[in-house]
Amino acid sequence: MAAVGSAVGLGNVWRFPYICYDNGGGAFLIPFFVAIFTAGIPLLILEFSVGHWARGTPPKAFKKIGKKWEWAGWLTVLMPFIVATYYVVIMAWCFSYMIYSIDLRWGAQAGSFFTNFLGDTGSPLLLGGISLPVLLGLIAVWFSIFFILYKGVKRIGKIVALTVPIPTILLIILTIRGLTLPGAMEGISYYLTPNFSKLLDANVWLAAYAQVFFSFSLAQGIMITYASFLKKKSDLTNNAFIIALADAGTSFLAGFAVFSVVGYLAVSQGIGIDTLGSQIAGPNLTFITYPTAISLLPFAAAFFGMIFFIALLTFGIDSAFSMIEPISASVNSKWRIPKAKATAIMCTLGFFLSLIFATGGGLYLLEIIDHFIANFGLVTIGLLECLIFGWMFKIYRLREHANETSDILLGRWWDILIKFIIPGILTILLVVAIVNNVINNPYPDYPGWLIVLMGITPLLIITVISFVLMKIKGKKEDEQI
């Protein structure tokens, strides 16, 4: 349940529907499911097997392969920590909008309201002040993460028993309501109408693999950490299938919830859905387009507005605390710092790093760092995992470990996927990302020094920190106080 909560997050609600219709509509589902079975599930099984076999955090697991690889384990837990520093900011926005939903405070001008809410300066070069509502939301969310994690895995188990099913139920309610709106079918048709010519476009296939890779919380140390807590006889392969299909199913369902409302919005305003295209991605969908549609609902608008943002918060909280758990567990494991203290340190540090994204220019800085982490950081770590576990270790041992407790037995085809096919796919993704984002189309409208500072420098810094943390001597079991 914790792994499902980690995989299913804010990205399922807005990123999947947008990527789907932008890459062939219903036809996109073909490469999407191919990607799930050729990369998503095999990598989930790999990370579950590594965590379950090593019975420890990612740094410990990589060190068990070879002492010189411990740095890669630290890199896998530092990357999601950086993601959490801005992911929590988006949750803070959701927290404020949940309150604003009571009286639909954004009114008929959701766009200008969002700009004022952020204190938007219009440029990443002009930070401005810190938005007070965002600051209060940050405090609430970071405290919630600490409260969930400080007692360890037992507390997590109790929390996810609520935070995994509740948002799914709320999403179903929103979907049912959306499908009853005028124009809903036009939106659903736009979402699902297949454009099979897109299947000949390599970028569509790359988009499908990227969506699966990032949506499943792979290459972030999360699944390795969670798997280390599993019982010895846990069915690793079945767990991977369940989590992958639950995540994919939630994304698909979210498409109906989103596009039924988008269709309604287009009909209400007398415009075509295709003219809303840029409004369906990212913050625009969540904080401008969807609130605008909510305001137009004929009845119970405030109620459905609150349901929407509560669903986003509960979807997001599982992903957020799963990004902090690997780093706090790793600090606890190596230096025997009490779990509550390690969690407090990481949450406090995360809060102060989040403040830069709570400024008037924070939205633009958030987009820059997310752009580079998504396109370069996670793909690189996934490639490292395949190379280290596939080539620097006897991969068949991990396959045999998974087969010992699993009903679905893995064959040598799995070894081939980990050693050859998935590294090949991730290498192509990385090369295409470099060509598209660095050579052909550098990040637009921003000076080069800012891209280096906010996009490339964080990746270099956490790589250096990974080696430093590897070199710092840890405490042995008998040294624990």
N, C-alpha and C positions, 0 to 999 in steps of 0.2 A: 504493500500500500504506500509506503514511503517512497519507493522507487517510481510508482505511478504518479504520485504527487509531484515528484521532482520533474519527471518528463512532461507532464501536462501542466502548462503554465500560460502566461499572458500571450505568448507567441501563437498558441493554438487558436486563440479567439480571433486574432486579426491577421496574423502573417499567413497562415495556411490558405484561408479563402482568397486572399489577394494574390498569392503566388499561383494558386490553382487557376483562377480565371485569366490571369495575365500570361499563362503558359499553356493555353489550349483548352481551358475549361475542363469538361469531363474527360477529355483525352489525357490530361495531366495525371489522372489517377493511374494510368498504365505504368509510366516510369516511376511514379511514386511507390506503387506496391512492389515493382521490381527492385527498387532501392531498399525497401524494407527487408526483403528476403535475401538480397545479395550483400548488404552491408549492415543495415540496422540491427537485425537479430543476431547475425554472427558476431558483431562487435559487442553487443550486450552479453552474449554468452561468454565471450573472451573476458570481459571485465568482471562478470560474476565469478567465473572460474578462478581468475587471478586473486580476487578478494577472498573468496572462500578457501582457496588453497593456502594463501599466505597468512590468513587469519589476522590481518592487520591493515593499517592505513596504506595509502599509495606509496609514500616514501619507503615504508617497510617492505612492501611487496616488490618494488623495483630493486631494492637493496638485496632481497633474497635471490634475485636473478644474478646479481653481481654488484659488489659494493660501489663500483664506478657509475652505476645507473641510478643511484639514489636521487640525484639531482632531477632526473626526469619525473620522479614521483612528486617532488616538491613543486615542480612546474605545473603538474596536473592539478594540484590543490590551490596554487596561487592564482591560476587563471580564473576559476569561478569566483574567487574572492574579489577580484577586480570587477568582474561582471556584476557581482552583488552590489557594489558601491553605487552603480547607476540604476540597476534593476529596482532597488529599493526606492529610488526617487520616483520612478513611475508608479510604484505602489503607493507612495505618499500622495501622488496626484489622485489616484483612485480613492484613497481614504477621504480626502477633502471633497471629492465629487460625490461620494456616498452621502456625506452630510448635506451638500448642496442640493441633492436630489429631493430632499424633504419639501422644498418650496420651488424646485426647478429654477434655481437662482440664475442660471445662464440665460433664461428667457428665450427670445427669438434671435439673439445674437451670440450664439455659442462660440463663434470664432473669435470675436473681440473679447468675449469674457475669458476665454482660455489665455489669450495674450496678456490681458490685465492680471489674471491669476498668477501667471508665471513672472510678471514684471519683465516681460520679454523686451530685450534691448535691440533685437533684430540682428545681432552680430556676436560671434564668439570672441571677438576682440574687445568687447565692452561688457564686462561682467555685471555691472550694476550691483544692486543690493540683493540680499537673500530674502526670498518670498516667505513671509511669516506663516501662511497656511501650509506651504511645503515643508518648512522647518518643523512645525508641530506634527505634521504627518510623518516626517522622518523619525522623530523621537518615538512616536507611537509604534511604528513598524519595527525599528531596531530593538526597542524594548520587548516587543512580542517575540522576535527571533531569539533574543537572549532567554526569555522566559521559557520558550519551548525547548531550547537546547541545553540549558545549564545542568539539568539532571541526567542528561545522556539519553541513550536509545530507548529506555522505558517510557520517558515522557513523550518522545517522538511517536512511539506506537500508539499512545492514547490520543495524541493530537490528530494524526492522519486518519484515525477511525472516523473523525468528524469532517476534517477539511478535504478529504478526497471525495466522498459521496455527495456532500452538500452542494458544491459548485456544479457538479454534474446534474443534479436534480434541478437546480436553478436554471441551468442552461437549457434543459428540456422544457421547462416552463416558458422561457423566453422564446424558444423555437416554436412551441405551440401557439403562443400569442402572435409571433411574427407571421406565421403561416395564415392566420385569419385576417391579416390586414389587406386592404385594397392595394393592388400592385405587387403583392408578395410573389406571385407566380412569375411575373416578369423578372424579378430579381433572381429567383431560383433558376429560371431558364438561362439567364445570363451567366450564372455560376456554373451550371452543369453542361451547357451546350458544347459538345466536343468539336474541336478544330484539329482534326487528325493530321493536317499538314504540319502542325507544330512538332509532331513526333520526329520529323526529319531534322529538327533544329537541335544541335548539340547542347545549346544553352538550356533548353528545357530539361534535358536529362541531368545536366549539372545542377539545375535548380532543385530537382527532385531529390538528388542525393544530398545536397546541402540541407534541405528541409528536414530530411530524416535524421541526418547526422546531428544537427543542432537541437532538434526537437526531442530526441531521446536522451538528452543530457550525457552524451558520450564525450570521452576525452576530457572530463572535468574532475576525475577522482571520486565522483559522487557514487557511482555504481560499485566501484571497487570497495569504497568505505562501507556502504550498506551491506554488500555481500559478505563482508568480514564478520557481521553479526548474525548471519544465518546459521541455523542448526546444521549439524554435520550431514544430515540426511535430506536436506532441502533439495528439491528438484530444480536444478539451475536452468535447464533448457526450457522447461515449462514456464518458469518465471519470466524468462526472456520473451517468449511468445505472448504471454498474457500482457506484459507491460507494453510491448510494441503495438499490439492490436488495440489495447485500451487507449494509447496515445493517438494512434491513427484514427480510431473511431471518434474520439473527442474532437479532433480536428475537422473531420468530415461533418459531424453534427454542428460544430460551430459555424460552418459555412452556411447551413440552412438558417441558423439564428441570425447571422449577420446579413445575408443577402435578401432574406425576406423583408427585413427592415430597410435595407438600402433600396429595394424595389418600391417600397411604400413611400420612402422619402422622395424618390425621383418622380413618382406619380403625383404626389402632393404638391411638388414644386413645378410640375409640368415640364420636366427636362428629361433627357435620356440618361440611362444608367452609365453609358460610356463616358459622359461628361463628368461623372463622379469619380472616375478612375483614380486620380491622384489623392482623392479624399478617403480612399478605402484602406490606405496603408498606414501603419504605425499610429502615432499620436493623433493624427487627423481623424481617423476612424473612431477611436475610443473617446476622444474629448471634444470633437466638433461635430462630426457627421452623426454619430449615434445619439448624442444628447439632443441635436436638432430634431432627429426623428422622434425621440421620446417626447419632446415638447408638443409634437403634432398629434400624439395619440389622443383619441376621442375621450377616453376615460382611464382612470387609475394610472396616469402618466408618472406621478411621483413614485407610486408603488413599484412599477416596472423599472423606473430609473434606479431605485435603491437595489432591486434584485440584480440588475446588471452589474453595478459596481461592487456589491457584496460578492457576487460570483467571481469577478476579476480579482478581488482581494484574496478570497479563499483559494482560487487557482494559484495566485502568485505567492502566497505565504509558504507553501510547501517547497516551491522551487527556490525561494529566497533562503530559507533555513538550510536547505540541502547544499547550497553554495558555501555556507559557513561551516557546516559540520566537518567536511574533510580537513580543513586547515586547523580547526580547533582540536579535532581528534588527533591529528598528526603532531601538533605541539605537545599535547598531553602524552602521547605515546613515546616521543623521543626524549623529552626533558622532564617527564613526570610532574609537569605543572598540573595541579588539580583541574578537573574538567570545567568546573564553574568559573575558575579564574581564567583559564585559557579562552573560554567562550566570551567572558567579559572583555578581555583584552582585544579580541578580534572584532567584537561588535562595536567597541568604543573607537577603535582605529577605523573601522568601516564607516561609522557615523561621520567622523571628521573628514574623511575622504569624500563622502557623499555631498558635503556642503558646497563644493564647487559646482555641482550639478543642480543645486537649488538656487543659484543666482539667476539674474536676468539673461545671461548668455549661456546658461547651463544646458539648455535643450540642444544647442548647436555643438557644444563640447561632447555631450552624450552621444550624439549621432556620429561624430568623428571616431571616438574610441570604440563604440560598438561596431562600426563599419570595419575597422581593422582587426579587432579581436575575432569577429565572426568570419571574416574572409581569410585570415592568416593564422591567428593564434590557435584556435581549436582544431583546424585542419592539420596544422603542424604537429600538435600533440597526438592526434589520432594516428598520423603516419608514424610517429615515434613509437607508439604502443605496438603497432603491427611489426615494425622492424625489430624492436627489442624482444618482444615475447615470441615473435615468429622466427627470428633468425639468431638471436643471442641465447635462446633457450630451446629446449626440446618441446616444440609445440604439441606433440602428441601426448605429452604428459598432462597438459591442461585438458586436452580432449578426453583422455581416459578418466581424469578427475571428474569432469562433468558427467560422463557416461555412468560413473559408479552410482549416482543417485537419480538419474533422469530416465523417464519413460521413453523419450524421443532420443535415440542414440545417434551420435555424430559419427560420420565416416571421414575418410581422408579428404573428402571434398571440402570439409571445414578448414583443414590445414591449408589447402590450396587457396581458399578465399582469404585467409589471414595473411599468408606469406606473399601472395602474388596479386590477386584480383583487387582486393580492397586497397593495398598500397598504390596500385596502379591508378585506381579511381581517385584517391586522395591526392596523388601527385598531379594528375590532370587538373583537379579542382584548384590546387595551389598555383599551378602555372597559369591557368586561365585567370585566376584572381589577380595575379601579379601583372599579367598582360593588360587586363581590362582596367584595373584600378591604379596602376602605377605608370604604365607605358602609354597606352592608348588614351585613357580617360582619367587623368589625375583628379583627385577629389576636387570638385569645382568651387570656384569663387573664394577660396581661402588661400592665404599665403603659405608657401612651402614650409616655412619654419614652424607654423602652427600645426601642420599635418605631422611633421616630425615630432613635435613636442607632445601632442595629444594622441597621435595614432601609432607611431613607431616606437617612441621612447618607452611607454609603459611595457611593451613587449620585451624590449631589451633589458629594462630594469628588473622585471620579475625573473628573466632568465639568469641574470647575474645573481640575484638574491637566492635562486634555487641552488646554485653552486656554493654560495656562502653558507646556507643552512645545512648543506651536506657536510661541509667541513667542520662545523661546530659540533663538538663532542656531546653526545647525549648521555643520559643516565641509564645505568643498568637496572634490571628488575630489583636487585637487592639494595639499591641505593635509594629506592622510593621512600619518602618520609611518611 
